[in-house]
Amino acid sequence: MSGELDGRVAIVTGASSGIGEATARHLAALGASVVVNSSSSVEAGEAVASSLPTDSLYVRADISDESQGVALVARTIERFGRLDILVNNAGWTTVVPHDDLDALTDDILRKTFEVNVFGTWWLTRAAMPHLTAAPEGCVVMVTSIAGVRPTGSSIAYAMSKAALNHLTRLLAKSCGPVRVNAVAPGLVATPWTADWDARHADVAATAPLHRSATPDDIAEAVVALVRNRYTTGHVLLVDGGMSLLR
């Protein structure tokens, strides 16, 4: 299917590794030019962008700072003159046991929402005029099964992902014909979760598919929603069947 996205331009946030990197590679393999973004890991982000088979670009921006998100969109338009696809993958979490309410400090709560919710909102709002002008503009949020079920690395994280799942539906209703969908992964084997051995083992022991997801599993779901031109407002669970169990 190489060439299916020829001429399209995509921003993928949090794309220096993991799900974001895999998504950038899948989109570029279909012909899209990709703006690879991260808030840090500049060398890794530049390496991803330079290794893609299409004319692509790395832009450092911390989306929790509205001005940096706006600048990310502006740099994309300056370089490519258009924006067709926005993949909101950047996120932040830290592990806090759900029953330890005092451990969920205001600072953790605030940072989680600044990146996951406010940053995603600001960036999507800045991108929407350009996506509307595109022939088939679309947004894909990378959320989490924690936004659907009472699970996740912290209550703050689960709250933030639930907000993004509902934002997906609200934007899909309000911003058509731009399509807005979300992919809600279960546990994914990424550098972020590399030391979560017990959690990966639990998924392997109990999930119907007996393993954690790979970044490619999630990237393929993102690309499927990019390619399907008559799906909007959908939250696609990609959790190996864990949501069927508990």
Backbone torsions as a table, in degrees:
resi	resn	phi	psi	omega
1	MET	NA	11.0	-180.0
2	SER	-55.4	134.6	-180.0
3	GLY	99.2	-8.6	-179.1
4	GLU	-60.2	-33.0	-179.1
5	LEU	-107.1	22.3	177.4
6	ASP	-53.5	133.9	177.7
7	GLY	85.9	-12.1	179.0
8	ARG	-82.8	153.5	179.4
9	VAL	-125.2	131.1	-178.1
10	ALA	-125.7	140.9	165.5
11	ILE	-102.9	130.7	173.9
12	VAL	-123.4	112.5	-179.9
13	THR	-82.8	154.2	-178.3
14	GLY	58.8	46.5	-168.3
15	ALA	-108.8	17.2	179.6
16	SER	-82.0	-11.6	178.7
17	SER	-164.4	176.5	170.4
18	GLY	60.6	-140.1	-176.7
19	ILE	-59.6	-43.2	-178.1
20	GLY	-63.2	-44.4	177.6
21	GLU	-61.5	-46.4	-179.7
22	ALA	-60.7	-40.0	179.0
23	THR	-65.2	-43.9	177.7
24	ALA	-58.2	-42.2	-178.7
25	ARG	-67.9	-39.8	178.9
26	HIS	-65.9	-43.2	179.3
27	LEU	-65.4	-41.7	179.2
28	ALA	-66.1	-34.8	178.3
29	ALA	-63.4	-24.7	176.9
30	LEU	-91.6	2.2	173.4
31	GLY	108.9	-6.3	-177.5
32	ALA	-75.0	144.0	165.4
33	SER	-80.2	135.3	-172.3
34	VAL	-121.5	130.3	169.7
35	VAL	-92.8	108.3	-179.6
36	VAL	-86.0	129.3	-176.5
37	ASN	-127.0	147.4	166.1
38	SER	-154.7	162.4	177.5
39	SER	-88.1	-20.6	176.1
40	SER	-145.1	-150.3	177.8
41	SER	47.6	47.8	-174.4
42	VAL	-62.3	-45.9	-177.5
43	GLU	-60.9	-42.5	179.3
44	ALA	-65.6	-42.0	178.8
45	GLY	-63.5	-42.8	177.4
46	GLU	-63.1	-37.1	179.5
47	ALA	-66.1	-40.3	177.3
48	VAL	-62.0	-50.3	-177.5
49	ALA	-60.0	-43.0	-176.6
50	SER	-71.2	-20.8	-178.1
51	SER	-89.6	-7.2	-178.1
52	LEU	-74.3	150.7	-175.5
53	PRO	-80.7	-1.7	179.6
54	THR	-116.2	170.9	176.9
55	ASP	-68.5	103.1	-173.6
56	SER	-128.6	174.4	-168.0
57	LEU	-150.7	143.6	170.9
58	TYR	-104.4	134.7	175.0
59	VAL	-133.3	120.3	175.4
60	ARG	-80.2	129.7	176.6
61	ALA	-162.0	135.1	173.7
62	ASP	-94.8	107.3	-172.8
63	ILE	-68.3	-14.4	176.8
64	SER	-72.2	-9.8	171.1
65	ASP	-102.8	110.9	-173.5
66	GLU	-54.6	-40.7	-176.5
67	SER	-64.2	-33.8	178.8
68	GLN	-71.5	-36.0	175.7
69	GLY	-65.3	-42.5	177.1
70	VAL	-62.0	-40.9	178.9
71	ALA	-65.8	-33.6	177.0
72	LEU	-61.6	-44.8	177.7
73	VAL	-65.3	-44.8	-178.6
74	ALA	-61.4	-40.5	179.1
75	ARG	-65.0	-37.7	177.4
76	THR	-62.0	-46.6	-179.4
77	ILE	-66.9	-39.3	178.1
78	GLU	-59.8	-42.1	-176.0
79	ARG	-78.9	-44.0	-170.0
80	PHE	-112.8	-16.5	177.1
81	GLY	79.1	4.7	-178.1
82	ARG	-164.0	165.5	173.2
83	LEU	-146.3	122.9	-176.9
84	ASP	-110.7	-30.9	-170.8
85	ILE	-137.4	130.3	173.5
86	LEU	-122.1	119.9	175.4
87	VAL	-109.1	108.3	-179.2
88	ASN	-87.2	87.1	-176.5
89	ASN	-104.4	-24.6	-175.7
90	ALA	-60.1	138.0	178.4
91	GLY	-161.2	170.7	-179.6
92	TRP	-144.3	144.1	173.8
93	THR	-155.4	165.4	167.2
94	THR	-145.4	148.2	-174.3
95	VAL	-76.9	124.4	175.5
96	VAL	-137.2	120.6	178.7
97	PRO	-55.9	136.3	-174.4
98	HIS	-64.4	-27.4	-177.2
99	ASP	-88.4	0.0	179.0
100	ASP	-105.1	81.0	-174.2
101	LEU	-64.6	-33.8	-178.8
102	ASP	-69.6	-26.4	179.8
103	ALA	-73.1	-20.5	176.6
104	LEU	-83.2	84.0	-174.1
105	THR	-72.3	162.7	176.8
106	ASP	-60.2	-35.5	179.6
107	ASP	-64.4	-42.2	178.2
108	ILE	-65.8	-45.6	179.2
109	LEU	-58.9	-45.7	-177.1
110	ARG	-65.2	-46.7	-179.0
111	LYS	-64.1	-40.2	179.0
112	THR	-58.5	-46.1	-179.0
113	PHE	-75.1	-32.3	178.8
114	GLU	-62.1	-41.4	179.6
115	VAL	-80.7	-55.4	-168.1
116	ASN	-72.9	-36.6	-175.2
117	VAL	-106.2	-60.7	-176.0
118	PHE	-63.0	-45.2	-179.6
119	GLY	-61.8	-42.9	178.2
120	THR	-64.6	-40.8	178.4
121	TRP	-62.8	-49.1	-178.1
122	TRP	-61.1	-44.4	-177.6
123	LEU	-66.6	-42.9	-179.8
124	THR	-64.9	-40.0	178.0
125	ARG	-62.5	-41.6	178.6
126	ALA	-66.7	-34.4	-177.2
127	ALA	-80.2	-23.9	-168.6
128	MET	-58.7	-41.2	178.2
129	PRO	-59.1	-36.3	-179.9
130	HIS	-75.1	-37.3	176.3
131	LEU	-66.0	-36.8	178.0
132	THR	-65.3	-35.2	179.7
133	ALA	-75.7	-17.4	-180.0
134	ALA	-75.4	151.8	180.0
135	PRO	-60.1	-36.3	-177.9
136	GLU	-142.2	59.3	-178.0
137	GLY	-64.8	144.5	178.7
138	CYS	-151.9	154.1	176.3
139	VAL	-124.2	136.7	170.5
140	VAL	-126.0	121.2	174.3
141	MET	-88.8	138.3	168.8
142	VAL	-100.9	106.4	-175.7
143	THR	-106.9	-126.3	-178.2
144	SER	-169.2	152.8	170.8
145	ILE	-60.1	-23.2	177.5
146	ALA	-64.8	-17.9	175.4
147	GLY	-83.6	-4.4	-178.2
148	VAL	-113.7	-35.1	-176.6
149	ARG	-124.2	158.4	-178.1
150	PRO	-78.0	74.4	-178.8
151	THR	-145.6	-172.0	176.0
152	GLY	114.6	171.7	-174.2
153	SER	-68.9	-24.7	174.6
154	SER	-160.1	162.9	174.8
155	ILE	-62.4	-39.1	179.6
156	ALA	-60.6	-44.0	179.4
157	TYR	-62.0	-46.6	-179.7
158	ALA	-62.2	-42.1	177.1
159	MET	-59.5	-44.6	-176.6
160	SER	-66.1	-37.8	-179.0
161	LYS	-74.4	-32.5	173.0
162	ALA	-63.1	-39.1	177.1
163	ALA	-61.7	-41.4	179.8
164	LEU	-68.4	-36.8	176.9
165	ASN	-61.4	-41.3	179.7
166	HIS	-74.4	-36.3	174.6
167	LEU	-58.1	-38.2	177.1
168	THR	-54.8	-48.7	-177.6
169	ARG	-68.5	-40.3	-179.6
170	LEU	-64.1	-44.5	179.5
171	LEU	-67.8	-38.1	178.7
172	ALA	-60.6	-39.9	-180.0
173	LYS	-70.8	-36.0	-169.7
174	SER	-95.7	-22.0	-168.6
175	CYS	-116.3	14.1	176.4
176	GLY	-58.5	149.6	12.5
177	PRO	-85.0	5.4	171.8
178	VAL	-62.3	129.8	178.6
179	ARG	-89.1	135.7	-179.2
180	VAL	-130.5	117.9	-179.0
181	ASN	-135.7	171.4	179.0
182	ALA	-138.0	148.6	169.2
183	VAL	-110.6	125.9	-178.4
184	ALA	-112.4	94.2	-177.8
185	PRO	-75.9	156.3	161.0
186	GLY	-83.8	-152.0	-179.0
187	LEU	-67.3	131.5	-177.9
188	VAL	-120.4	137.6	178.0
189	ALA	-81.3	94.7	179.6
190	THR	-127.2	171.3	174.6
191	PRO	-55.7	-31.5	-178.9
192	TRP	-63.7	-35.9	-176.1
193	THR	-105.7	18.0	-173.7
194	ALA	-60.9	-29.5	-178.5
195	ASP	-101.9	16.6	178.7
196	TRP	-93.6	54.1	-172.6
197	ASP	-58.6	-43.7	-176.9
198	ALA	-63.7	-38.0	-179.3
199	ARG	-70.7	-41.1	176.7
200	HIS	-63.4	-39.6	179.7
201	ALA	-65.0	-38.7	178.9
202	ASP	-63.9	-42.8	178.1
203	VAL	-64.0	-44.5	-179.5
204	ALA	-61.3	-33.0	-177.8
205	ALA	-80.4	-26.5	-170.1
206	THR	-117.8	-28.1	-176.5
207	ALA	-68.6	143.8	176.9
208	PRO	-54.9	-30.8	179.4
209	LEU	-93.8	-0.8	168.7
210	HIS	57.7	35.6	173.1
211	ARG	-166.7	161.7	168.6
212	SER	-75.0	161.9	176.0
213	ALA	-72.5	158.0	168.7
214	THR	-102.0	160.7	174.4
215	PRO	-55.8	-36.2	178.6
216	ASP	-64.0	-35.7	176.8
217	ASP	-57.1	-43.6	-177.0
218	ILE	-75.7	-40.2	178.6
219	ALA	-59.9	-39.5	179.0
220	GLU	-63.5	-36.4	177.2
221	ALA	-68.6	-40.0	176.5
222	VAL	-59.4	-48.9	-178.2
223	VAL	-63.3	-36.5	177.4
224	ALA	-59.5	-39.2	179.0
225	LEU	-75.0	-29.6	173.1
226	VAL	-64.7	-41.5	-172.8
227	ARG	-78.8	-29.5	-176.4
228	ASN	-80.8	113.4	-170.5
229	ARG	-87.8	3.0	-179.5
230	TYR	-130.0	27.7	175.1
231	THR	-120.5	125.9	175.4
232	THR	-150.0	149.8	-179.2
233	GLY	74.7	19.2	-175.2
234	HIS	-104.4	137.3	173.0
235	VAL	-108.5	109.3	-174.9
236	LEU	-92.7	114.8	176.8
237	LEU	-78.0	127.9	177.8
238	VAL	-129.2	77.8	-168.5
239	ASP	-129.3	15.3	178.6
240	GLY	65.1	15.1	178.6
241	GLY	91.7	4.5	-178.2
242	MET	-59.1	-35.4	-178.1
243	SER	-68.2	-11.5	176.8
244	LEU	-80.2	-13.3	-169.2
245	LEU	-101.1	-38.7	-171.1
246	ARG	-161.9	NA	NA
